Amino acid sequence: MQATEWDHRLAVRADGKNLIGHAGVVLLRKAADRVGLATALSAAPPKGPGPGWRDRGMALVPLACAIALGATNILEAEQLQYHWRALFPRPVSDSTLRRALEATDGSVAARIERARAVIRRVVWTLLALRPGGFPWIAVCGRKLTGWYVLDLDATIITCTSAKEGAAGTFKGSFGHMPLGAWVANTRECVAMLLRPGNAPPNDVADHKSVLASAFRQLPLPLWSKVLVRIDGAAFSHEVLDHLQSLSTSRRRVRWVTGWAINASYEQAIALPPEKVWTAALRQEGEVHEIKGPDGGMVSYQVAELTGLRDLTGWPTRMRLIARRVKPSRRDLKKLTAFEERTGWRYQIVATNIPAHQGLSGVPGSGQMWFVDALYRDHAEVEDRVEAIKRLGLGLLPSKSWQLNAAWVLAATIAADLDAWTRLLLLHDEPELAAAEPETIRMKLYHLPARLTSHARRRTLHLDLTWPWATAFTTAWQRAHQLPALT
């Protein structure tokens, strides 16, 4: 047997008291209480008789905290609460959590969504008052001040059993395909629609439903500016017409979407002379270049196609912008005959952003290189999708469609709570504010602590040598400084 030194005279006993296994829950729970989430959710589900009745809305708060800490089903959500018993002495049982989800039918879900919208307005008000103000996104070195950016995207949740609504997807897998909407400014998931696995990617009714839910969640000012970004799933007359109709006398909506390419559009791409093609830019504003087959640098290029193709029947003043790149090795088998002949791989973007005016308040935002970069910035939504799949959406815990739909709603509440904690308490800690779920769990949420009591005061003791102990205590102080809502 190999001898070791580190375990010399080491004993292990399970006799500790007042130990908190996941001390970061206090940040999530304090943020939820301060912004009024617990109180708002309490008013959504119906009340029951009897002194032993557990508030179903209040039960959603520890469930959301457990999901943010990594729970993937109801049983794990109950088990995680036993790590917090010294702080929250009445854990919610798995049966109560299940009943709370089962009670979340259409009408209850609608009330919960209205409560989320009310609390989101409170959070955005607090964001505007924090140092640095509300987070506006930047593209090519230009800050989109005053523009709220909404990204739509679908994802696949695979499963191995015959859950209700599970079906074969267009990618050959089996499961469900929810469609969601995220605010790029704050990284909040404001809408998520559970759909069967065989739902069409460009389903018009689903896009209208998600857009309507997202706009109901946005606490927009009276005169607001919104930018909607969707990938190629928006390629249909009905979706683009609906996007065009979202503008009102008090709300300006611009959109940028992907576009399907067929033979007729390849003919339009071939019309512009070489001198028309302009170098594309990266998100930082630098020329987007890659190493070509001969070892030299080749820039990605863009060109305006508006006017080279008859767009009768499509939204008025719509623009088409083409982008070409040198194909990678994995793309060689996907090239069309036209792309093989030209040696480029093409993509078309559609938008209603005017060429001369652009986005108001953003210089040069009507230029084709900017619109192209603005559309490619939409790819960041993939990170938001992966994040929420690690916050409860990656596995639907039941065979019941209704319970899974309620779980999806709980996962979006958990994503909200996680985002608000980062935005309000960790805004000057970029490493933590933009960390992946596993990273922030390891650094903050799963941090162990010891709870002591003295002179009628309780103290949570963290490891003094932990690199992020100061960030934790600072976040707790900021949570206490948030105005308490009643």
N, C-alpha and C positions, 0 to 999 in steps of 0.2 A: 504493500500500500504506500502510495506517495505521501510523504509528510508535508504538512503545511504549517505556517506560523501564524497567519492572521486569525485562525480560529482556536488558538491555544487558550484553554480554560474558558471558552465561550459557551454560554448557556442561552437557550431561547425559551421564553415563557410568555404565554398569552394572559398576562395579568395586568396590562396597562389600563388606566382609567382616564376618562376625559381626553382621549386622543381623537383628533379630527383627521380623517384620512384624506379628505379633499377640501382643504380650507378655502380654496378659491370660490367655493359656493357662496361665501358671504358677500363677495363682490357682485355676483349675479343677482342674489336675492336682494341685496341692498339697493342695487340699481332698479330692480323691478318695483320695490316698495316706494322708492323716492319719486319715480316718474308716474306712479299711480297705476301700474299694470295690474297688480293683484286686486285692487279695489274695482277696477273696470271689468276684469274678467269675472269677478264675483257676481256682478249684476247680470251676466249673460245667460247662464243656464237656469232652468226652473228650480225653485226651492222645494224641499221636501219637509214633511212633518216630523216631529219627534226631536228630543234633545240630543240624540246621538247622530243626527244627520250631519254628514261632512259636506261642506260647501264644494260643489263640483267645479265652480270657477276657480276657487282658491287652490283646488287640487291640480289645476293645470300649471300653476307656477312651479311647484316642486318637480312636476313632470318635465317642464321645459328646462329647469336647471339640470335635472338628471340627463336629459338628452344632450345638453351642451357639454356635460362632463363625459359623455361617451356611451350612454345607455342606448341600446339598439332594440329593446322591447320593453314591455310593461313590467315583467318580472325583474329585469335588471334595474329599472327605474325605482322599484321598491327596495331592492337590495342596496342600491347606492345611498338611500336615505339613512340606512343604519350607520353610515360613516358620520352622519351629522346629528345623531340623536342628542349629543350633549348640547348642541345649539338649538335644534328644532325637535323638541321631545315627542311630538306626535307625528311620526311618519305616516304617509298615506299608503294604505295597503294596495296590492296589485288588483284586488277585486274592486276597490273603490275607484282606482284609476281606470279600470276597464269600464265600469259603469259610467264614469264621466265621459269617456270617449263614445260609448254607445248612445249616450244622451245627446251627443253633438250631431243632431240632424240638420237639415237645411236651414230651418229658422234659427236654431241656436248658433250655427256657424255664421249666419248673417249678422247676428248680434255681436258675436266675438269679433268679426271683421270690423264692425263699426267701432267697437271698443279699441281695437288696434289703431284705427285711423285717428281716434281722439288722442291716444297716447303718443302717436307718432308726431302729431302737431306740437305736443308738449316737448318732445325730444328735439325736434327741429328748432324750436324756439330757444332751447338751451344751447344747441349747437351754434346758433347765431350769436349768442352772448359769450361763448368761450373765446379764449385767445386764438386769433386766426380766423374766427368766424366760421360760417358754413363752408364745408369743403366743396370747392368747384374743381371739376376735372380740367386737365390741361392736355392738349394735343399739339405736337410740333412746337412746343414752347409757347403756345398761346392758351391762356386760361379762359375757359368758357364761363365767365362770370355772368350770373343771372340765368344760366341754362341748366335745367334739370334733365338729366340724361337717363332714359329708360331703355334697358336692354331686355329683349325677349329671347328665350332659347328653350329647347326641349331636351330631355335626357331620357335614358333607358334605365329602368330598375329591373334587373333580372331576378328571376325566381326559379326554383326547381320543382315547385308543386303547383297544383291546379287551383291557384287562388282566383277569386272572382274578378273577372276583367283581364286576367293574364292571357296573352296571346302572342303569336309570333310577330316579331318586329321586322321592319324593312331591312335591318342589318343582319337578319338571320338568327337573332337571339330570341329569348322567350321571357315575357314579363309585362311590365307596364311602361307607358311613355308619358309622364307628366310634362306639362308646359308651364313655365314660370316666367316671372318678370322681376328684374332687379334694378335698383336705383344705383347707377354707377358712382354717383357722388358719395353715397354713404355705405354702399355695398349691402343694403337691406334687401331682403326678398319680400316684395310687397304683394305678390300673388303667386299661387301655385295651384294648378288644375290637374287633378289625377285623371288620367285617361287610359283606356285599354292599350295593350301593346301594339295592336294593329291600327291605331289611329293614324290617319294621314298626316305627314309632317306639316303640310300647308293647309290644314283644315281651317276654313274661314270662320265658322262659328266658334271654334275654340280660341282662335286669335282675338276675335271680338270680345269674347267672355273674359279672357285674361287681361286685355287692355282696359276693359270697363272696370274690372276689379282693381287693377293697378291705379287707375286714375282716381278711384274712390279713396284709395289709401294715401295719395299724395296730398299733403297739406299745402297746396299751391297758393301763392298770393293772388290778389284780385287780378292783376295784370301779370300773367306768367308766360314763360317761354319753356317749351318742352321739346326735347329731341328724342325720337324713338328710333332705335336701331334693331334690325332683325336680319338674320342671315337669309339664305336662299329660300327658306320656308315661306317668305312673304311674297313669292313670285306668283301672283294671281291678280286679276282685275279687282275682285271683291276686296281683298285685303288692302291693296294700295288705295282703292277708292275710299275704304273706311278710314285709313290713316289720313287721307286728305280731308275727310269730313270732320276730323277731331278738332280742327281750328275753329275758334269762335271769335266773337268780337272782343272777348276779354282773355283769350288764350291762343297763343301762337304755337302751332305744332309743326316742326320740321321732322322729316324722316329720311333715313338712308337704309337701303335694303340690298340684298343680293338679287341677282337676275340670272335666269336660265339662258344658256347660249345654244342656239340651233344654227342650221346652215345659213339662214338669212342674216343672222347677226354676225356670223363669220364673214359674210360678204361685206357687211358694213365695217367690220374691223379692218378689212384689207384696203379700204378706200383712203384713209389718211396717209399722207406721205411721211417718210421717216422723220423729217424735220419737225413734224407736229408732236411726236412722242417726247414727253418730258420726264425727267428723272423723278421717281417717287421718293418720298421722305420717310424716315423712321419716326417713331413717336417722339424722339428727342429733338427732331428737326434736322438730323443729318441725312445725307443722301443714302438711300437704301441700296447697298451693293453686296454682291456675292462673287466668289471666285468662279470664273467661267471654265469651260473645258480646256482651253489653252493655257490656263494658269493666270490669265489677266482678270481684272475686276470688271464685272458687268453690273450695271445698275438696273433695278426694276424701273419700269416706265409706265406712264399713264397718258391717255389721250381722250379728248372729248368726242363722243359719238352723237351727241344731240344734233338733230337735223340731218343725219345720214341714214336714218331709218324712220319710216312712217309710224308715228305713235298715236294715230287716230284711235280713240276709244280709251286710251290710258289717261291718267290724271293730267290736268292742264299744267303746262310749264314744267313737266317732268324732264329731268336730265338723265342721260346715260353716260357713264364714264368707264372706259376700258382700262384694264391693267394687264400687263404682260410680264412674265418672269421666265427665266430659264428653268426648264423642268428638272426636278430632282430625279435621282435614280428610281425611286419608288413610284414616281408619276409617269414614267416612260410607257408603261403598259396601259395607261388611261388616256393617252393623247388621241385626239381625233386626227383624221387625215390632214386637215388644214393645219393643225398644230405641228404635226410631224413635218409638214412641208416648210413651214416658216421657222421651226426651231424654237417656238415660244409657247408657253402655256398661258391661256387668257382667262380673265374674269371680268364680269361687268357689274357695275354698281348703279342702282337707280336712286335718285334723290329729288326732293323738291326744294333744296337749298338754292336760292337764286345765285347766278354766276357773279353778278355785279354787287349785290347787297350782302350776300352770305348770311351768316348768323349775326344778328344785330349786336354790336359791341365787341365783335371779334374780328380784327383786321385780317384781310386775306382769306377768310373762311369760305368764300365762294369759289376759290381757285380749285381746279380739278385735283391737284396734288394734295390739298388739304382735305377735300371730301374723301379721297382714297384713304388717307391716313386716319380720318375720323371713322370710316367704316372698319378698317383693320383693328382699330382700338376696341371694337366690339368683341374681339376675341378674348378679352379679359373676362367676359362673362363665363367662359369655360372654367376659370378658377373659382368663380362664385358657385357654379354648379357642383364642382367637386367638393367645395367646402360644405354645402348644405347636405350633400350625400354622406358626409362624415358627421353631420349633425342630425342624424335620425332618418334621413330620406333614403339612405342606401339600402335599407331592408324594410319591407312592409311586414309587420308582425302578425297579421291575421289573414284568414281566408275570406273574411267578410269585406265587401267593398266599402260599406258604410264606416266600419271601424278603421279601415286603412285610410279612408279619406279624412277621418278625424285625426288620425296619427300624422298625416301630412300637414294638417293645420297646426298641430302641436309642434311639429318640426319647424315650421315657419316662425312660430312664436319663439322657439329656442334660438333660431337664427337671429331674430330681432333682438332678443335679450343679449346674445353674444355681441352683436354689432353695436348696440347701445353702450354696453360696458366698455368696449374698446374706444368708441367715439367720445364718451363723456369722461372716462376715467383714465384712459391711456393715450390721449391724443398727442402727448409730447414724448411718447415712447414708440417711435416708428417700427422698431424691431418687433414689438409686441402687438401694436395696433394692426399690422398687416400680416401677422403670423398665421400659418396654417393651423387648423384646429388641433392637430396632434402636438404642434409646437407650443401653443399657448396653454394646452393642458399640462404639458410637462413642466413648463416654467412657472405657471401661476395656479391654474385650476386644481391640479392634483398635488399641490404642495401640502405636506403633512404639518400638523401643528398640535400644540398642547394647550388645553383650556384650563385656566386656573381662576379661582374666586378668592377675593380678599376685600374686606371692608365694603361689602355690598357691591363690588365691582368685579366684572369678569374681564379677563385678558386672554387674548389668543397669542401664544408665543410661537414665532417662526424661527427657523434656523438663521442665526446671525450671519453665517458665512454663505448663505444662498445668494447667488449673483443677482437675483431679481427680488430680493427681500425688500429693498427700498422702493422699488416700483410698486410692490404689493401694498406696503403701508401708505404710500402716497395716494394710490387709487382708493384706499379705504377712507382716507381723510377727505378726498374729493367727493366721494359718495355721501359722506356726512354733510358736506357743504351744499349739496344740491337742495333746492327748495323742496320741502315735503308737501305733496299734494294730498288734499283730503277730499 
